[in-house]
Amino acid sequence: MENYKINRNREPLTEEDIQSGQNFDTFMKSYSASSVPFYKTGTFSLSAVAVGVVIVIGNYFLNDRLEKAPTAETAFVQPALAGIDIADTTFVVDASKGGSFLYSSGSVIRIPEGGFLDSSGALVKGNVEIKYREFHQAAEIFISGIPMTYDSAGTQFHFESAGMLEITAWQKGKSLKANPAAPLKVAMATNSNEEKFNVYYLDTVNKNWSFIAKDKAVVVELAVDTLKKDAEVKSIASIVAPIEVKLAKKDASSFIISFMPKEFPELAVYDGVRFQVDERKTPYNQQDKNVPWEEAKIVRNKDGASYAVTFSKGETTRTYMTDVVLDVANFAAAKKVYDEKYEEYQLQLKAQAAIKLAEEKLRNKNLLTADANRIYVNDTVAKAALLQMRLASLGAEKEDMIVREFLIQNFGIWNSDCPMSLPKAEPMFVKLIDSRTQKPMKFNHLVLIEKGRNAIYTYYPNDLARFYFNKNADNIIWAITNDGHLAVCNNDALQSIVGRSVVNLTMKVEPDVMKTAKEAMKILTSSP
């Protein structure tokens, strides 16, 4: 296959050869339209007057579709709103070494050694940029413009998605190909553990989705105790060296200040702690000892070995940099405590280094012994992703992470989807009305969404001559007008036309053109 090309709001993609000889079934890409006009079918039963209305309005829809039909030069994946797209994340990997990366959703991207080929089929060396993004919400899919219809043996299906991803690879501005002998693997986080989904790859040359395999959700379970243990291991990195005790100088200025042991546990282990002024940094003003200060505040400095002491009285403040010291009577005992604490600190550092080494060995072992057709997501990297996502809810007995596994043999768009037909309902003839002008609305992109399912039904202008929606579902319509404005019709408006056969449906058109994906997402996801 050739010419994988997608228009995005990033650096334009150059042409690339998608790996030929794929080991998966390809469905038929064309279909024959019915030769019988819809108004002659058994389901059409309007009166003679209504037929006249249908024919007139139908011509309006047909003419609009012909005027706006995509040309041969139109990109197969075209963002719904000009200049706006779902942003991707860039990871950099050494092609000769490979590596694992965590996406913000908790997904794991695993890149093997030698995973990239250049346009001539040679192995790539050096740093490679991986551009990666995911689509989990219907609004993200709508904005991206990724087609959600699937033609199979002359029948068009619509997709319900359990998650979709796009992954591409670049070196010095040139697109790379995946190495089929060392495929990348992605364990994509998802919210659905249903078994009805399949894996599809978007064939942008033949302009259809290619069925790859039956999809299966993998549930990774980690007990809360394990998460807590991992959190404790992670916290070792925050351990700092104990405060080294010093003997107080005879002529130096120092203070004795009361403090809460819980606030300064590193000081509470010593008796007779004093704060001695470091006059090289903050010369001491002898007049300050006569001021009846109202408050003293202690703050440990970034060096971990000294403290800033701030005295205040009303609006007057004075700050001194100080060292922790002890007098002769307390020094020997404090020195013994310090030596014990420092030895404990060294052991903790060694434990941390041992844990990191063990984790690295485990990770390498998993990478070397992993089944070529399966991603093992319950390794150290995935645990780290899970910990990041779930640590805020440790009250549960255990935490689950659901992933769907993709073996990336070609770069591009991969989907976990369930194909479905249009909702079972009585068809109606719908004409959309622009809320700005109260005149027929012309559009180039319209979808019907069933909330809670990620079910996305795509309609074109002449498709509205037979419009279906499930009256028992929570539905919403999103569209893009021909002049680039976002239009929405909520479930209340749709419910108001139930039982009618020919209707005018008013779309609320946003007065301003969307400038960012975030702005568009806010409008789409806040629609009632």
N, C-alpha and C positions, 0 to 999 in steps of 0.2 A: 504494500500500500504506500501511497505517496501523498505529499502535500497536506500534512497535518497543520492546519492554520486556523487560529482563533483570534478574533479582534478583542483586545482587552485594553483597559486603561493603564497599561504599563508599556514597557519597551516592546514594540511590535515584534511578533514572532516571525522568524524566517521559516522557509519551507523545510520540512524534514521528511525523511523516508521512514514511515512506520514499518516495523518489522514484518516482512512477508512470511507466508507459510504458517499462519497461526494455527494452533492445534485446538480449534474450537469450531462448533457449527455456526454457519452464517445463514440467517433467515432471508427469505425473499425480500427484495427491496422495493418492488413495485406492486401496484395493485390496479385492478380494473374497476372503474366506477360503474355503478348500476346503470343499465341502459334504459330503465323504466323511470320516468320522472316521478318525484316523490308525491306530486299531487294526484298520481294515478294509482298509488298503492292503497291497500286496504285500510291503512291506518289514517288516511286523510279523509275527513268527512265534513268539511265546511260547506256552508250553503253557497249558492251560485254567487251571491253578492260578496261573501267573504273570499271566494276564490279570486274574484277580481282584485280585491285588496291585496291578497297574497301575491298575485302576479306582479302588480305594480311595485310593491315594496320589495319583492324578491329581486326585481330588476335592479333596484337601487343597491341592494347588497352585492349582487353579481358584478355590477359595474365598478363598485368600490373595490372589490377584491381584485378585479382585473387591473385597475389603475395602480394598486399597491402590491401586486404580486412580486415576490422576490425575483430578481434577475439572476442570471447565471453567475454574476460576479459577487453576489451577496454572500458574506461569510455564513457558514452553517450555524456557528454559535455567535450570536449578535446580542450584546447587552441590551436589555429592554429600554434603558434610558441612556441617551447619548452621553458619552464621556464618564459614565458611572459604572463601576463594577465592584465585585467583592474582592477585597485585597488579598494578596497571598503573603506567605511568610517565606523568607529565604534562609536556607541552611547551607553552610559551606562544609564540604567533606573532601578529604584526600582520597582520590579515586583508587589509589594503590593500597589503601588501608581499610576503607569503609568506615562505618560507625553507626550508632543509633541516636535518634533524636526524638524529643518529646514535643508534640504539638500542644497548643494551649487547651485543646479539648480533652487531653489525656491520651490521645492516639500515639502510637509508637511507630516510627519510620525506621526500618532497619536496612542498611545499605551494605552489601557484601563487598569484599575485595574484588576489583575488576568488574564492577557493575555497569560500566558505560562503554559505548562504542561511538566512534566518530562517523561522519557521513560515508567514509570508505569502508567501515566495518572493523577498523583497527581499535585495539584497546586504548582507552584514554588514561593518561597519567596526569598527576597534578591536581590542583584544587578544582572542584566542580560546584557550581551553585545549583541547589535544589529549590525550586519554587513549588510551594505546596499550599493548598487551601481546601477547606471542607464546606459542605452545604448540608445543614441539618434542618433549617426552617424553610417553610414554603416561600417566605418572603425573599430569602437569600437565593433560592433557585429561580424565582421570578425575575429578580434584578439581573442575575447572571445571563439570562437569555438562553440557558442550556435547554434544548428541546426535551420535552417530557412525553413525547408520543413514540410509539414503537410499532412499526409495520411488520406483520408476520403473515406470510401467505395471503396477501391481499386484504388483510384485516388490520385496522388501526386500533391500537390499545393505548391507554393512558397510564402513567406511572403513579404508584404510591411509593414514596421513598423511605428507606430506613437509614439513609445517609449516602452522601456522594462526595467524591474527592477528585481533585485534579493535581497531578504531579508532573513536572517537566524538569529537564536537566540542561544546564548551559555551561559553556566554557568559552571565555573571551567573546561573548556575544553570539556564539553559534550554538544551535540546539543539538543535543546529543540523543542517541538511541539507547534503549535498554539492552543489556546483554542477556539474551535468552538462556545462556549457560550459567549465569549468575544473577537471577532476578532479584529485584528489590522486593521487600515485603512490608506491608502496612497492616497494622492492627488498629482499625478505626473504631474509636469509641462511638457507641450508639445508645439510644434510649429504648430500643425495641429488641426483645428476645424472641419474637415470633419467627416461625420457621417457613413462612410463605414467600420469602424473598429469594431472588436470584441475583447473581453477579452479572453485570453487563459492562461492556466497553463501548465507548462512543466512537464509531467508525465515521470520521469526518470526510472521508473520500466518497464512500457510498451513501453517506448521509442517513445513517440509521444506527440503532444500537445493536451490537452483536452479543448474543447470549453466550456466556462463558461457562457457567456452572451453577448448580443449586447452591444457594448461600446457607450458612449455618451460623447462628450466634454462639459465641463462646463466653461463658460466664466465669470470670475470675473472682474467686472469693478469698478475702483476707480477713482473718479474725481481728477484732479490735486490739487484742493483746499484741498481735504482730505489728499493727500500725503504731501502737504506743512504743513498742521496742524499737521500731525503725526511727520513730521521732526522737527517742532517747539517744540512739546512735548518732543521728544527725546533729543533736544538740552538743555533742562532744566538741564540735568545731567552735562553739562559742565559749569554751572553757579558757580562762586566762590564768596567767601565772599568779601565785600568791604575792602579797605585798612584802617586799624585803624590808626587814627591820633595820633601823639605823640608830646609833647612839647619839643622844642629844648633845649639841655643842654647848659649852658653858656660857658663852656670851651671846648666843643667838636668841632672837625673840621667838617665843612659841606660845601656843594656846592649848588649854584643855577645854574641849567642847563635848557636851553630851550628844549622843546620837542613838538612834534606834538600831539594835543589833540586826533586825531583819533587813534594814536598808543597806547596812554595810557589814555583811557577814565576814568579809576578809579582814576587817578591823576588830570585830568582836572577839576573835580568838586570842587577842593580846590584852594584857592588863597594863594600865598606865599609859595609854596612847596619848601622844601630844602632836600638835600640828606646828612644825617649825617653818618660819618664813624663809623662802629662798630669795634673799635680797638681791641676787644677781638679776632676777626677773621682776620682782616687785619690792623695792626698798621700803622698809618699814617706817611709818610715821609714828614717832614716840608719843605724839599727842593723842593718838587713837586709844591708848590704854586708859585715858581719863574719860573717854566718852561712854556714857551708859547705854551701850548698844541694846536694841530691843530684840534683834533676831540675828542668828548666825546660820548660814546655809552652806552645806558641804557638797561638793560635786567632784567625782573622780574624773581626772583628766584622761584624754585619749591614750596617753602613754602607759596608763595602767599602774603607774608607780607614784604619782603625785596627785594632790588634791587642790582645788580652788576653794578658798573659804571666803565667803562674802558676808560682811557685817552690814546691818542696816538700822537706821533710826529715822523715822519719818521718810523724807525724800533723800536723805543722805545715805550713800552706800560706799563701802570700801572693800576691794577684793585683793586677796593675797594668794600667791602661789606657794604651796607648802609641801614639805616632806613629812612622812610619818616617822616619828622618833620615839625613843623610850629612854628613861633615865637609867643609871647604872643598876639600881635595885631591881628593875624589871627586865633588863636587857637579856640576861642569860637565859631566863625561862622563855622569853619571846623568841630568842634565836633557835631554841630547840623546837618550838612549835613550827617556826618557819621551815626548818630543815625537813620536818615530817611532811608538811604541806607541799613543799617543792618536790619531794620524792614521789608523792601521790600524783602530782601534776605531770611529772615525767612518765609515770606509768600510764596515765590517761592518754598522753600523746602517742605512746607506743601502741596502746590498744586501738586508737583511732587509725594509725598507719596500718596495723594488722587487718582491721576491718576493711579498709579501702583495698588492700592487696587481695583479700579473700573475695571481695565483691568483684574485683577485676578478673580474677581467675575464674570465678563462676560465670561471669558474663562471657568471657572468651570460650569457656567450655561449652556453654549453651550455643554460641555462634558456630562452633566447629561441629557440634553433634546434632544440630537441629535438623529435623526432617525437611527435605527440600520442598515439600508441598504443604508445609504447615508453619505457622508462626507461633513460637512459644512465648506467650505474652506475660506469663507469670514469673518472669525473671526479675533481676534487680532493677532494670530500667523501667519496666512496667509498674513495679511496686512504687518506685519513686513518683511516677505519674499519678498513680492511685492515691498515694499519700498526699500529694499536692492538692488533688481534687477533693478528698474526703476528710481531711484532718479536722475540719471544722465541725464534723458531726460524729465525734467518737462515742456519743452516748449509746449508739446502736450496738447490738451484740456482734454483728459482723457487717461488713460493707461489700457490695457487689459492684463489679465493673463489667459491662457487657461490651464486647468488641466483635467486629466482623473482619475477616481476614482476606487480604487481597495479595495475590502474587503478581507483581507488576512486570509483565513481559513486554509491554509497550507503554510509552509515556503518553499521557493524555487524561481523559476523564473516565472514571470508573464509578459504578453505581450499584447499590444494593436496592433492588426495586421489585415491586410486584405489579405485573401488567393487569389492567382491568378495563372493562368496557364502560361506556357512559352509564350514568345512573339509570336504574329502571324507573321510568316515570312516563306520564303522558307528554308527548312533545308539544311545544308551544312555539309560536312565531314571535320573536322578540326583536324590537327595534330600540336601539339605545338612544337616549336623549342627553345632550350635553347640558349640564346644569348652568353653564355660563350663558348660553344663547337660547336654551330651550328648543334647539333645533337638533336634527339627527346628528349623532356623534360619529365621526369617522375615526377608526382606530386601526392599529397595525399589530397589536399584541394584546390578547385577552385570555385570562385563565379563570376558571371556577375552582375555588378551594373548598374542600370539606375540612373544617377545622378539627384538630385532634388526630387526624389520620395522615397528614402530609399527602393527601390525595389531590392531584393536580390534573384538571381537565382543560385541555387547550381548545380554544375556539377561534375560527377565522370569521370575517364578516359574513360570508354566505352560509356558514354553519349555523347561524342564528335562525335560519329558516326552520330548523328542527332543534330546538334548545331543550336540554334535559337538566333537571337537578333533583336531588333527593330532598323532598319536603320535610323529612324526619331528621335531617342532619342540620348542623350549624354551618351555613354556607356564606361565602363572600366572593365577590367578583372584583378582580383587579384588571385594569387595562391601561394601555398607553395610547393617548390620542395621536393623530397624525402630526400635530404640532408639538409633540414631545411632552405633554402634561400627564401626570398620574391621575387616574380616575378610579373611584371606588364605589361599590354598591353593597350595602350591608345585608345581613340576613333578614332584618325586619322588612326591607323593601322587597326582597325575594319572596318572603312568605305572603306578602300582600297580593301577589299575582297567581298564587296557587289556584288551580281549577280553571284558569282562563287559557284560551288557545291563541289569541293574538293580542299582544300587549306592547305598550310603550314603557320602557324602564329607564328612569332617570339615573344617570351616573354623576356622583359628586366629583367634579373635576377640580383638582388643586389649582389655585390661581397662579402660583409661581412654579417655574420649572425647577425640579430638584437639582441641587448642585453637588451633593455628596451621597454616597451609599448610606451613611449613617442617617442622614435626613430622610431618605426614602424609607429605610427600615422603620424609622419611628412612626411614619404615617401608616405604613402597612400593618405593623404589629399592634398599633393602638386602635385600629378600626374595630368598632363594636360588632 
